[in-house]
Amino acid sequence: NPTLEHYTYYKASDLKDVVFEIHRLQFDVKDVAGNVSLKAIREKYSQQK
């Protein structure tokens, strides 16, 4: 993405591993009962607009 590179000096390929790790962490967050604690947030932002 040229805009990303222009403003941050990063290439998309430089951020690939970080993006995948953040994505993995989002789905691994659990509350003390072992339930996914971000279910409502994930459902809200995963819906097509």
PDB file of N, CA, C and O in Angstrom:
ATOM      1  N   ASN A   1       0.842  -1.167   0.000  1.00  0.00           N
ATOM      2  CA  ASN A   1       0.000   0.000   0.000  1.00  0.00           C
ATOM      3  C   ASN A   1       0.892   1.236   0.000  1.00  0.00           C
ATOM      4  O   ASN A   1       1.633   1.451   0.959  1.00  0.00           O
ATOM      5  N   PRO A   2       0.840   2.041  -1.032  1.00  0.00           N
ATOM      6  CA  PRO A   2       1.703   3.218  -1.125  1.00  0.00           C
ATOM      7  C   PRO A   2       1.471   4.237  -0.007  1.00  0.00           C
ATOM      8  O   PRO A   2       2.420   4.872   0.452  1.00  0.00           O
ATOM      9  N   THR A   3       0.231   4.398   0.432  1.00  0.00           N
ATOM     10  CA  THR A   3      -0.052   5.352   1.504  1.00  0.00           C
ATOM     11  C   THR A   3       0.598   4.912   2.803  1.00  0.00           C
ATOM     12  O   THR A   3       1.202   5.726   3.501  1.00  0.00           O
ATOM     13  N   LEU A   4       0.483   3.635   3.134  1.00  0.00           N
ATOM     14  CA  LEU A   4       1.133   3.085   4.330  1.00  0.00           C
ATOM     15  C   LEU A   4       2.632   3.334   4.278  1.00  0.00           C
ATOM     16  O   LEU A   4       3.222   3.791   5.257  1.00  0.00           O
ATOM     17  N   GLU A   5       3.239   3.039   3.162  1.00  0.00           N
ATOM     18  CA  GLU A   5       4.684   3.217   3.017  1.00  0.00           C
ATOM     19  C   GLU A   5       5.075   4.688   3.112  1.00  0.00           C
ATOM     20  O   GLU A   5       6.093   5.018   3.720  1.00  0.00           O
ATOM     21  N   HIS A   6       4.293   5.557   2.529  1.00  0.00           N
ATOM     22  CA  HIS A   6       4.613   6.984   2.536  1.00  0.00           C
ATOM     23  C   HIS A   6       4.604   7.565   3.948  1.00  0.00           C
ATOM     24  O   HIS A   6       5.523   8.291   4.326  1.00  0.00           O
ATOM     25  N   TYR A   7       3.577   7.252   4.723  1.00  0.00           N
ATOM     26  CA  TYR A   7       3.426   7.864   6.037  1.00  0.00           C
ATOM     27  C   TYR A   7       4.154   7.136   7.158  1.00  0.00           C
ATOM     28  O   TYR A   7       4.469   7.748   8.179  1.00  0.00           O
ATOM     29  N   THR A   8       4.428   5.857   6.998  1.00  0.00           N
ATOM     30  CA  THR A   8       5.049   5.098   8.093  1.00  0.00           C
ATOM     31  C   THR A   8       6.413   4.525   7.746  1.00  0.00           C
ATOM     32  O   THR A   8       7.148   4.096   8.636  1.00  0.00           O
ATOM     33  N   TYR A   9       6.756   4.513   6.484  1.00  0.00           N
ATOM     34  CA  TYR A   9       7.998   3.891   6.000  1.00  0.00           C
ATOM     35  C   TYR A   9       8.008   2.382   6.201  1.00  0.00           C
ATOM     36  O   TYR A   9       9.058   1.749   6.095  1.00  0.00           O
ATOM     37  N   TYR A  10       6.844   1.799   6.491  1.00  0.00           N
ATOM     38  CA  TYR A  10       6.703   0.344   6.588  1.00  0.00           C
ATOM     39  C   TYR A  10       6.049  -0.179   5.321  1.00  0.00           C
ATOM     40  O   TYR A  10       5.225   0.498   4.706  1.00  0.00           O
ATOM     41  N   LYS A  11       6.421  -1.370   4.946  1.00  0.00           N
ATOM     42  CA  LYS A  11       5.728  -2.074   3.873  1.00  0.00           C
ATOM     43  C   LYS A  11       4.735  -3.028   4.529  1.00  0.00           C
ATOM     44  O   LYS A  11       4.926  -3.429   5.677  1.00  0.00           O
ATOM     45  N   ALA A  12       3.687  -3.389   3.816  1.00  0.00           N
ATOM     46  CA  ALA A  12       2.701  -4.325   4.358  1.00  0.00           C
ATOM     47  C   ALA A  12       3.373  -5.620   4.794  1.00  0.00           C
ATOM     48  O   ALA A  12       2.990  -6.211   5.804  1.00  0.00           O
ATOM     49  N   SER A  13       4.364  -6.061   4.044  1.00  0.00           N
ATOM     50  CA  SER A  13       5.062  -7.306   4.397  1.00  0.00           C
ATOM     51  C   SER A  13       5.827  -7.184   5.717  1.00  0.00           C
ATOM     52  O   SER A  13       6.040  -8.185   6.401  1.00  0.00           O
ATOM     53  N   ASP A  14       6.245  -5.957   6.085  1.00  0.00           N
ATOM     54  CA  ASP A  14       6.935  -5.742   7.360  1.00  0.00           C
ATOM     55  C   ASP A  14       5.998  -5.963   8.544  1.00  0.00           C
ATOM     56  O   ASP A  14       6.444  -6.333   9.630  1.00  0.00           O
ATOM     57  N   LEU A  15       4.716  -5.739   8.337  1.00  0.00           N
ATOM     58  CA  LEU A  15       3.736  -5.806   9.422  1.00  0.00           C
ATOM     59  C   LEU A  15       2.972  -7.120   9.467  1.00  0.00           C
ATOM     60  O   LEU A  15       2.177  -7.342  10.380  1.00  0.00           O
ATOM     61  N   LYS A  16       3.199  -7.978   8.511  1.00  0.00           N
ATOM     62  CA  LYS A  16       2.423  -9.213   8.379  1.00  0.00           C
ATOM     63  C   LYS A  16       2.425 -10.040   9.659  1.00  0.00           C
ATOM     64  O   LYS A  16       1.358 -10.429  10.135  1.00  0.00           O
ATOM     65  N   ASP A  17       3.595 -10.319  10.226  1.00  0.00           N
ATOM     66  CA  ASP A  17       3.672 -11.153  11.430  1.00  0.00           C
ATOM     67  C   ASP A  17       2.959 -10.503  12.610  1.00  0.00           C
ATOM     68  O   ASP A  17       2.290 -11.185  13.386  1.00  0.00           O
ATOM     69  N   VAL A  18       3.100  -9.185  12.748  1.00  0.00           N
ATOM     70  CA  VAL A  18       2.453  -8.468  13.852  1.00  0.00           C
ATOM     71  C   VAL A  18       0.935  -8.525  13.714  1.00  0.00           C
ATOM     72  O   VAL A  18       0.227  -8.750  14.695  1.00  0.00           O
ATOM     73  N   VAL A  19       0.446  -8.325  12.513  1.00  0.00           N
ATOM     74  CA  VAL A  19      -1.002  -8.357  12.273  1.00  0.00           C
ATOM     75  C   VAL A  19      -1.572  -9.735  12.597  1.00  0.00           C
ATOM     76  O   VAL A  19      -2.625  -9.842  13.227  1.00  0.00           O
ATOM     77  N   PHE A  20      -0.879 -10.784  12.170  1.00  0.00           N
ATOM     78  CA  PHE A  20      -1.358 -12.135  12.469  1.00  0.00           C
ATOM     79  C   PHE A  20      -1.322 -12.417  13.969  1.00  0.00           C
ATOM     80  O   PHE A  20      -2.214 -13.092  14.483  1.00  0.00           O
ATOM     81  N   GLU A  21      -0.319 -11.920  14.677  1.00  0.00           N
ATOM     82  CA  GLU A  21      -0.237 -12.135  16.127  1.00  0.00           C
ATOM     83  C   GLU A  21      -1.357 -11.396  16.853  1.00  0.00           C
ATOM     84  O   GLU A  21      -1.958 -11.949  17.774  1.00  0.00           O
ATOM     85  N   ILE A  22      -1.645 -10.169  16.460  1.00  0.00           N
ATOM     86  CA  ILE A  22      -2.755  -9.419  17.063  1.00  0.00           C
ATOM     87  C   ILE A  22      -4.075 -10.140  16.800  1.00  0.00           C
ATOM     88  O   ILE A  22      -4.920 -10.235  17.690  1.00  0.00           O
ATOM     89  N   HIS A  23      -4.251 -10.639  15.599  1.00  0.00           N
ATOM     90  CA  HIS A  23      -5.465 -11.387  15.258  1.00  0.00           C
ATOM     91  C   HIS A  23      -5.603 -12.624  16.136  1.00  0.00           C
ATOM     92  O   HIS A  23      -6.689 -12.915  16.635  1.00  0.00           O
ATOM     93  N   ARG A  24      -4.499 -13.355  16.326  1.00  0.00           N
ATOM     94  CA  ARG A  24      -4.526 -14.553  17.167  1.00  0.00           C
ATOM     95  C   ARG A  24      -4.866 -14.188  18.609  1.00  0.00           C
ATOM     96  O   ARG A  24      -5.669 -14.870  19.246  1.00  0.00           O
ATOM     97  N   LEU A  25      -4.269 -13.128  19.124  1.00  0.00           N
ATOM     98  CA  LEU A  25      -4.530 -12.716  20.501  1.00  0.00           C
ATOM     99  C   LEU A  25      -5.984 -12.310  20.706  1.00  0.00           C
ATOM    100  O   LEU A  25      -6.557 -12.567  21.765  1.00  0.00           O
ATOM    101  N   GLN A  26      -6.575 -11.688  19.716  1.00  0.00           N
ATOM    102  CA  GLN A  26      -7.973 -11.270  19.813  1.00  0.00           C
ATOM    103  C   GLN A  26      -8.877 -12.465  20.088  1.00  0.00           C
ATOM    104  O   GLN A  26      -9.832 -12.348  20.856  1.00  0.00           O
ATOM    105  N   PHE A  27      -8.595 -13.593  19.485  1.00  0.00           N
ATOM    106  CA  PHE A  27      -9.434 -14.769  19.649  1.00  0.00           C
ATOM    107  C   PHE A  27      -9.037 -15.612  20.848  1.00  0.00           C
ATOM    108  O   PHE A  27      -9.769 -16.531  21.216  1.00  0.00           O
ATOM    109  N   ASP A  28      -7.898 -15.327  21.469  1.00  0.00           N
ATOM    110  CA  ASP A  28      -7.452 -16.095  22.624  1.00  0.00           C
ATOM    111  C   ASP A  28      -7.801 -15.441  23.958  1.00  0.00           C
ATOM    112  O   ASP A  28      -7.555 -16.028  25.011  1.00  0.00           O
ATOM    113  N   VAL A  29      -8.371 -14.233  23.932  1.00  0.00           N
ATOM    114  CA  VAL A  29      -8.695 -13.528  25.170  1.00  0.00           C
ATOM    115  C   VAL A  29      -9.857 -14.237  25.859  1.00  0.00           C
ATOM    116  O   VAL A  29     -10.913 -14.440  25.260  1.00  0.00           O
ATOM    117  N   LYS A  30      -9.659 -14.604  27.094  1.00  0.00           N
ATOM    118  CA  LYS A  30     -10.710 -15.287  27.852  1.00  0.00           C
ATOM    119  C   LYS A  30     -10.860 -14.620  29.217  1.00  0.00           C
ATOM    120  O   LYS A  30      -9.895 -14.095  29.771  1.00  0.00           O
ATOM    121  N   ASP A  31     -12.088 -14.646  29.754  1.00  0.00           N
ATOM    122  CA  ASP A  31     -12.295 -14.110  31.087  1.00  0.00           C
ATOM    123  C   ASP A  31     -11.989 -15.200  32.114  1.00  0.00           C
ATOM    124  O   ASP A  31     -11.568 -16.297  31.746  1.00  0.00           O
ATOM    125  N   VAL A  32     -12.199 -14.902  33.407  1.00  0.00           N
ATOM    126  CA  VAL A  32     -11.829 -15.860  34.453  1.00  0.00           C
ATOM    127  C   VAL A  32     -12.634 -17.152  34.380  1.00  0.00           C
ATOM    128  O   VAL A  32     -12.181 -18.181  34.881  1.00  0.00           O
ATOM    129  N   ALA A  33     -13.814 -17.124  33.770  1.00  0.00           N
ATOM    130  CA  ALA A  33     -14.628 -18.332  33.648  1.00  0.00           C
ATOM    131  C   ALA A  33     -14.241 -19.148  32.414  1.00  0.00           C
ATOM    132  O   ALA A  33     -14.792 -20.224  32.180  1.00  0.00           O
ATOM    133  N   GLY A  34     -13.295 -18.636  31.628  1.00  0.00           N
ATOM    134  CA  GLY A  34     -12.872 -19.349  30.436  1.00  0.00           C
ATOM    135  C   GLY A  34     -13.693 -19.024  29.208  1.00  0.00           C
ATOM    136  O   GLY A  34     -13.513 -19.638  28.157  1.00  0.00           O
ATOM    137  N   ASN A  35     -14.596 -18.060  29.333  1.00  0.00           N
ATOM    138  CA  ASN A  35     -15.422 -17.656  28.192  1.00  0.00           C
ATOM    139  C   ASN A  35     -14.720 -16.559  27.406  1.00  0.00           C
ATOM    140  O   ASN A  35     -13.958 -15.773  27.969  1.00  0.00           O
ATOM    141  N   VAL A  36     -14.974 -16.507  26.128  1.00  0.00           N
ATOM    142  CA  VAL A  36     -14.403 -15.432  25.322  1.00  0.00           C
ATOM    143  C   VAL A  36     -15.045 -14.131  25.770  1.00  0.00           C
ATOM    144  O   VAL A  36     -16.261 -13.967  25.672  1.00  0.00           O
ATOM    145  N   SER A  37     -14.227 -13.201  26.265  1.00  0.00           N
ATOM    146  CA  SER A  37     -14.762 -11.980  26.855  1.00  0.00           C
ATOM    147  C   SER A  37     -15.022 -10.874  25.841  1.00  0.00           C
ATOM    148  O   SER A  37     -15.632  -9.862  26.189  1.00  0.00           O
ATOM    149  N   LEU A  38     -14.583 -11.035  24.613  1.00  0.00           N
ATOM    150  CA  LEU A  38     -14.786 -10.002  23.609  1.00  0.00           C
ATOM    151  C   LEU A  38     -15.787 -10.436  22.545  1.00  0.00           C
ATOM    152  O   LEU A  38     -15.753  -9.938  21.419  1.00  0.00           O
ATOM    153  N   LYS A  39     -16.667 -11.349  22.892  1.00  0.00           N
ATOM    154  CA  LYS A  39     -17.605 -11.903  21.916  1.00  0.00           C
ATOM    155  C   LYS A  39     -18.478 -10.819  21.286  1.00  0.00           C
ATOM    156  O   LYS A  39     -18.634 -10.794  20.065  1.00  0.00           O
ATOM    157  N   ALA A  40     -19.043  -9.932  22.084  1.00  0.00           N
ATOM    158  CA  ALA A  40     -19.931  -8.900  21.548  1.00  0.00           C
ATOM    159  C   ALA A  40     -19.182  -7.961  20.611  1.00  0.00           C
ATOM    160  O   ALA A  40     -19.705  -7.578  19.565  1.00  0.00           O
ATOM    161  N   ILE A  41     -17.977  -7.596  20.978  1.00  0.00           N
ATOM    162  CA  ILE A  41     -17.178  -6.706  20.134  1.00  0.00           C
ATOM    163  C   ILE A  41     -16.837  -7.391  18.825  1.00  0.00           C
ATOM    164  O   ILE A  41     -16.961  -6.796  17.755  1.00  0.00           O
ATOM    165  N   ARG A  42     -16.408  -8.642  18.910  1.00  0.00           N
ATOM    166  CA  ARG A  42     -16.047  -9.381  17.702  1.00  0.00           C
ATOM    167  C   ARG A  42     -17.257  -9.519  16.779  1.00  0.00           C
ATOM    168  O   ARG A  42     -17.134  -9.349  15.566  1.00  0.00           O
ATOM    169  N   GLU A  43     -18.422  -9.825  17.346  1.00  0.00           N
ATOM    170  CA  GLU A  43     -19.627  -9.975  16.530  1.00  0.00           C
ATOM    171  C   GLU A  43     -20.036  -8.653  15.885  1.00  0.00           C
ATOM    172  O   GLU A  43     -20.442  -8.624  14.723  1.00  0.00           O
ATOM    173  N   LYS A  44     -19.928  -7.561  16.638  1.00  0.00           N
ATOM    174  CA  LYS A  44     -20.308  -6.253  16.110  1.00  0.00           C
ATOM    175  C   LYS A  44     -19.467  -5.887  14.892  1.00  0.00           C
ATOM    176  O   LYS A  44     -20.004  -5.463  13.869  1.00  0.00           O
ATOM    177  N   TYR A  45     -18.172  -6.048  14.998  1.00  0.00           N
ATOM    178  CA  TYR A  45     -17.288  -5.602  13.927  1.00  0.00           C
ATOM    179  C   TYR A  45     -17.073  -6.642  12.834  1.00  0.00           C
ATOM    180  O   TYR A  45     -16.422  -6.348  11.832  1.00  0.00           O
ATOM    181  N   SER A  46     -17.600  -7.840  13.002  1.00  0.00           N
ATOM    182  CA  SER A  46     -17.449  -8.843  11.955  1.00  0.00           C
ATOM    183  C   SER A  46     -18.632  -8.839  10.988  1.00  0.00           C
ATOM    184  O   SER A  46     -18.598  -9.520   9.963  1.00  0.00           O
ATOM    185  N   GLN A  47     -19.674  -8.079  11.310  1.00  0.00           N
ATOM    186  CA  GLN A  47     -20.851  -8.035  10.447  1.00  0.00           C
ATOM    187  C   GLN A  47     -20.573  -7.205   9.197  1.00  0.00           C
ATOM    188  O   GLN A  47     -19.899  -6.177   9.251  1.00  0.00           O
ATOM    189  N   GLN A  48     -21.108  -7.676   8.072  1.00  0.00           N
ATOM    190  CA  GLN A  48     -20.992  -6.930   6.818  1.00  0.00           C
ATOM    191  C   GLN A  48     -21.864  -5.688   6.906  1.00  0.00           C
ATOM    192  O   GLN A  48     -22.933  -5.713   7.516  1.00  0.00           O
ATOM    193  N   LYS A  49     -21.412  -4.624   6.308  1.00  0.00           N
ATOM    194  CA  LYS A  49     -22.217  -3.388   6.298  1.00  0.00           C
ATOM    195  C   LYS A  49     -22.834  -3.181   4.950  1.00  0.00           C
ATOM    196  O   LYS A  49     -23.545  -2.199   4.741  1.00  0.00           O
TER     197      LYS A  49
END
